[in-house]
């Protein structure tokens, strides 16, 4: 039997992503479960330890539920505005709101810090104005900070999924209800919302999942008094060096998130927008009357404020000198400065463990490029496997989506427990960082490539073959031109995810090779205006990378839901 | 040239093609005629090498093609949905096959022009294919299939998606093209008018089986089965019983008819055998046999009248008449005696 290109390709598209997932996803997670089981059986973990897991678990659910509700409170009206009205700047506003979604948590935290933190614009301004010694607004380390950051992050999910479904609803159904005598409120309640229910449900679950597994936001904005499962795992594993307790918490976390993910995937599989409109955008119209105009304008202003205020504060703070540097006395020269950016390239302390931020940026860039390569390779192969459908494809589909709901911290801990012997050793094998990043990016990459792949009619490939194109040539001439654009979108996703990933990286990054987010975290927690300024400068650089990414994404996938 | 031998194929555990065998002569156009789901398109894809057959062979000039992949066969295939490359212009689509065959750049330019001229699309060379109408796409697809000068051209319902007047125009152009290029062609369709207009020979495919193959006239005048007759528009079928074998006389609800045996010689006729009888539609006043009935509906069709007639025994028949008749009128229709055919009775002609 001849081993043809096609057969080799078919074997590779199942085997390679399958092995990758088994080795770097399933195995570490099983290891977490296994270690916890052993500890429980061997008495290494007491009931006391179990009891200590209950409090963070409760708080995790509590804050995730509150955050989800807050996100819905802003997201649903916004979805209505985007699904029913056409107004100037709508596309730009949608792009702006989607920016937080790929923004690293450290950047968001730095942004809110720059706006409302003790050295933020508002507090410094008020202190200056009222002549106060202490910052009057306490924002950091409150539940409010956590909620606000989660709303900032996830509003775009509600907006895209529910707003998209709303735009896709057939307006004739609502007109029929009105003609049959239903008031606008009755129509909304009895026709529109039931039709939107699947979309609302799946968007809500997704938001809940992201809030549940949120790590950087809680660590950086919530502070020590608000320990969720994620933060507790981090503290137990890296600060207390209590791996059994961390493992137990991870196992609890995994059970919860896997359950939510599976429910989400089930819903998602069944979700279909009923009764598509005859023309795209048919249900959209300009706002009429002062009430609608006020609603659209108010909602737009609120969304702009939500996104622009913290990010603008961050960017401005990175070029402003507002307080004294360490060791400086007397009157501070306030004003614009590029000092913080210049400092990024200087190793002032000459310390062995100190890594200049420029090197962290280089590390991040390297990891991001490797991540992009890995996730496109495995994501591409997996997308081809999934495009064939069948039982194997369904298993692979679920397996590929699971990393979406798995917390990065748990993954990091799993790696720590599994890869502890050379050559695959967390301390000496630097590629584990981009591998973990690839797993986080994989669901996004596959979800981007798959629709493009399915959009290629089989007759196109057959036509090319009949006209004399070899299988390799068919791929290059037919698949690639269609896939290339989706691959670029997937690459942007993978790149920005890797640039900003924080949870898994804190476990895996060698202290000598930190990434930008890790460096920002270190600088943010150190005293002194220069450190603070440098954190702001690095966060601003990351923000620019992400903004460029979002602009690229928006250019390349018009009308997609995420 | 092309020999197709005992092709078998199943789809989802049901037989799709059952022992299909035929040959194609140089320069010949063969029309594969069959209802949708009869396996026509699958047969084309097997010949093209896009799908494997479960058994049977495809030979070209005596050489088995099994080990030859699609891209090395140099057979042209025009798809039902045209399958034009949306990311290429008209000219780039036509040039595709030439590029694959390593034709030089200058020659490609000339041959693309030539192919587009053949289908009257020369002025469209730089257009995007997504901006073309259905008929224009059809022409580009044809030009693309012809440009590499294939050894065999296969067309899968190429006119299926077009409206009637456009279809007639393109049919005429296609007819002209197939005759001037002299490329042997297999044309798949479910429309007998198309098949009769283009075919040197017609092959009838029914439930994956090749029922009959022959010239359009032979197939129309002497269908091999009641199904074939009905499929070609001969709908006057009735049950009968053989009363005399030689010459064949069949007794029916309309009385006795002298008929020709159109079934296999081995299957009859025997006295007492149940048969299906075909009564031709066209009236022929020179002969003796006739049918009486009342006209229920009449359609004027320019060159004659299409009359629905119900007999005293409640049989519904239809006829082509040269003379004007009116609904409700009692008529007596003379039949073309040598057009009356009989087959052994079968249930399978609906």
Contacts between the chains, C-beta under 8 A, distances in Angstrom:
chain1	res1	chain2	res2	distance
A	457	B	81	7.0
A	457	B	83	6.7
A	459	B	79	4.8
A	459	B	80	7.8
A	459	B	81	5.9
A	459	B	83	3.8
A	460	B	83	5.2
A	460	B	85	6.4
A	462	B	45	7.3
A	462	B	48	7.7
A	462	B	50	5.0
A	462	B	70	7.6
A	462	B	77	7.4
A	462	B	79	7.2
A	462	B	83	7.0
A	463	B	77	7.2
A	463	B	79	6.0
A	463	B	83	4.0
A	463	B	84	8.0
A	463	B	85	7.6
A	463	B	144	7.9
A	464	B	85	7.7
A	464	B	96	7.0
A	464	B	100	7.7
A	465	B	49	7.9
A	465	B	50	6.4
A	465	B	69	7.7
A	465	B	70	4.3
A	465	B	71	4.9
A	466	B	48	5.5
A	466	B	50	7.1
A	466	B	70	5.7
A	466	B	71	7.3
A	466	B	73	7.8
A	466	B	75	6.4
A	466	B	76	6.9
A	466	B	77	4.3
A	467	B	71	7.7
A	467	B	76	7.9
A	467	B	96	5.4
A	467	B	97	3.6
A	467	B	100	5.6
A	467	B	144	7.1
A	467	B	145	7.9
A	467	B	148	6.4
A	468	B	71	5.0
A	468	B	72	7.6
A	468	B	74	6.8
A	468	B	97	5.6
A	468	B	100	3.5
A	468	B	101	5.1
A	468	B	148	6.5
A	469	B	71	5.5
A	469	B	96	7.7
A	469	B	100	4.9
A	470	B	69	7.7
A	470	B	71	5.3
A	471	B	71	7.9
A	473	B	71	7.6
A	473	B	100	6.6
A	474	B	71	7.9
A	477	B	85	7.7
A	477	B	96	7.3
A	478	B	85	6.9
A	481	B	87	4.4
A	482	B	87	7.1
